């Protein structure tokens, strides 16, 4: 039994390492592969962590504290939004200043597919920085 438990630990470590190589869109489809945010944990830039229903990218190296949750510490975390890595088309979500859409990101908004045409775009599709694309 101890061999089985040790093998499971080894496999989990391998799975977690491979998960770091997933695109953001693929990671959103498999959020369960990422650790749940916890306090008193060392986080490094670009780590991905689950919190509530979201998947977040770490923006600064830090040791977490009770009140530094991903939703309460926007300087430390940015929510990963669908369609932001250019590999898939996601439903548009209003971004914050820490997770804007970038040139080439594609989203669906009000049933229309848009492609982002400006860097660091926090505008709603149809307002500024988006073009309609035929997909």
Secondary structure, DSSP 8 states (H G I E B T S, - for coil): -HHHHHHHHHHHHHHHHHHTTS-HHHHHHTGGGS-B--SS-EE-TT-EEEETTEEEEE-S-EE--TT--TTT-TTTEEE--TTTTSSSEEE-----TTS-B-TT-EEEETTEEEEE-STTB-S-TTTSSEEE---
